[in-house]
Amino acid sequence: MARKTPEINSSSTADIAFLLLLYFLMTSTMNQDSGLQRRLPPMPDKNQKVEDQKVNRRNIITVKINSQDLLFAGNEPTDVRFLKDKIKEFLTNPTDNPSLPEKQEIDIEGFGKCMVSKGVISLQNDKGTSYKAYIQVQNELVKAVNEIRDEFAMAHYGKVYASLPEEKQQIVRKAVPQNISEAEPKDVGGSKR
Amino acid sequence: MPAISTSSLPDIVFMLLFFFMVTTSMRTTENKVIVKLPEASEIAKLERKDLASYINIGPPTLQLQAQYGTDARIQLNDSFKTVDDIRDFIAAERDAMSESDRQFMTVSIKADEDVRMGIITDVKQELRRCSALKIMYTARKAE
């Protein structure tokens, strides 16, 4: 009693699958999440007495953005375009200028002794500062550090930082630390409230 | 000349389809705020997307402006919240993660470029209080 079942015509499955595929292609957003990654300082303990961290004045550069998005770096007004070079000069201190940060010899595992700058960038903003200006400044600060890292990597390994293997990147990170402190909220002034 | 057999074509397409279905994540929350991300050139990609929590900050969308005004607001999950709700939000997000992953949790701040820093600073302070210290300022790649 074998009845011959007619085969289902499957030539259109491809079309159906294509339609589904296109639907998913259209609706899905391949949004890549990217941005500037930061680590916030932990909240100071209430029971702990606030100790004034005596950081040498020469080791700190204060970058302020006021409510008109005007920029001050080390107490003088500048423009975002010049900020990077200023920060680079601050962090590398090529001429051992006594008003720029001191360097400390640190023994880095797998590399040896190396002079590491003790400079810290302190970023302050006002309530009225626009987020755009803030990110722009953050970006310039990161750019300055990244360029110094690249120079360091170029000088010692002959490659840019990004193309180094992980353990060497770690060494470079230790030799050129990214010390950006986002201070406690403080009004820099010029805000209209 | 025999015609090329197309019988395996559906299989190939289905493979592609499954690839896209698995790799894409459907948008689960609806944006209630307008966010035009600021531009930056030194951005780094977020390594583990599943460990990220999102805080959207910006003016409400046009349909909602009649109700909520145009002032920048914070959106957590699906609704407008205030800075005080961040604590519960972070706690809930933490609970949803496995114990070993909690230390890697990143809070991604998606804020509109015209937002004032006052609100961002408040959010940052609240995050510090909840000890969610790993944050990311989401930004677009500058051309």
Boltz contact constraints between the chains, C-beta under 6 A:
constraints:
  - contact:
      token1: [A, 13]
      token2: [B, 10]
      max_distance: 6.0
  - contact:
      token1: [A, 14]
      token2: [B, 9]
      max_distance: 6.0
  - contact:
      token1: [A, 14]
      token2: [B, 10]
      max_distance: 6.0
  - contact:
      token1: [A, 14]
      token2: [B, 13]
      max_distance: 6.0
  - contact:
      token1: [A, 17]
      token2: [B, 10]
      max_distance: 6.0
  - contact:
      token1: [A, 17]
      token2: [B, 13]
      max_distance: 6.0
  - contact:
      token1: [A, 17]
      token2: [B, 14]
      max_distance: 6.0
  - contact:
      token1: [A, 17]
      token2: [B, 17]
      max_distance: 6.0
  - contact:
      token1: [A, 18]
      token2: [B, 13]
      max_distance: 6.0
  - contact:
      token1: [A, 20]
      token2: [B, 17]
      max_distance: 6.0
  - contact:
      token1: [A, 21]
      token2: [B, 16]
      max_distance: 6.0
  - contact:
      token1: [A, 21]
      token2: [B, 17]
      max_distance: 6.0
  - contact:
      token1: [A, 24]
      token2: [B, 20]
      max_distance: 6.0
  - contact:
      token1: [A, 28]
      token2: [B, 24]
      max_distance: 6.0
  - contact:
      token1: [A, 33]
      token2: [B, 46]
      max_distance: 6.0
  - contact:
      token1: [A, 34]
      token2: [B, 43]
      max_distance: 6.0
  - contact:
      token1: [A, 34]
      token2: [B, 45]
      max_distance: 6.0
  - contact:
      token1: [A, 35]
      token2: [B, 43]
      max_distance: 6.0
  - contact:
      token1: [A, 35]
      token2: [B, 136]
      max_distance: 6.0
  - contact:
      token1: [A, 35]
      token2: [B, 137]
      max_distance: 6.0
  - contact:
      token1: [A, 35]
      token2: [B, 138]
      max_distance: 6.0
  - contact:
      token1: [A, 35]
      token2: [B, 139]
      max_distance: 6.0
  - contact:
      token1: [A, 36]
      token2: [B, 137]
      max_distance: 6.0
  - contact:
      token1: [A, 37]
      token2: [B, 44]
      max_distance: 6.0
  - contact:
      token1: [A, 37]
      token2: [B, 136]
      max_distance: 6.0
  - contact:
      token1: [A, 38]
      token2: [B, 135]
      max_distance: 6.0
  - contact:
      token1: [A, 39]
      token2: [B, 133]
      max_distance: 6.0
  - contact:
      token1: [A, 40]
      token2: [B, 128]
      max_distance: 6.0
  - contact:
      token1: [A, 40]
      token2: [B, 133]
      max_distance: 6.0
  - contact:
      token1: [A, 43]
      token2: [B, 128]
      max_distance: 6.0
  - contact:
      token1: [A, 43]
      token2: [B, 129]
      max_distance: 6.0
  - contact:
      token1: [A, 125]
      token2: [B, 117]
      max_distance: 6.0
  - contact:
      token1: [A, 127]
      token2: [B, 118]
      max_distance: 6.0
  - contact:
      token1: [A, 128]
      token2: [B, 116]
      max_distance: 6.0
  - contact:
      token1: [A, 129]
      token2: [B, 117]
      max_distance: 6.0
  - contact:
      token1: [A, 131]
      token2: [B, 111]
      max_distance: 6.0
  - contact:
      token1: [A, 131]
      token2: [B, 113]
      max_distance: 6.0
  - contact:
      token1: [A, 131]
      token2: [B, 115]
      max_distance: 6.0
  - contact:
      token1: [A, 132]
      token2: [B, 38]
      max_distance: 6.0
  - contact:
      token1: [A, 132]
      token2: [B, 113]
      max_distance: 6.0
  - contact:
      token1: [A, 134]
      token2: [B, 117]
      max_distance: 6.0
  - contact:
      token1: [A, 135]
      token2: [B, 38]
      max_distance: 6.0
  - contact:
      token1: [A, 135]
      token2: [B, 40]
      max_distance: 6.0
  - contact:
      token1: [A, 135]
      token2: [B, 137]
      max_distance: 6.0
  - contact:
      token1: [A, 135]
      token2: [B, 139]
      max_distance: 6.0
  - contact:
      token1: [A, 139]
      token2: [B, 40]
      max_distance: 6.0
  - contact:
      token1: [A, 139]
      token2: [B, 42]
      max_distance: 6.0
  - contact:
      token1: [A, 142]
      token2: [B, 42]
      max_distance: 6.0
  - contact:
      token1: [A, 143]
      token2: [B, 42]
      max_distance: 6.0
  - contact:
      token1: [A, 146]
      token2: [B, 42]
      max_distance: 6.0
  - contact:
      token1: [A, 185]
      token2: [B, 121]
      max_distance: 6.0
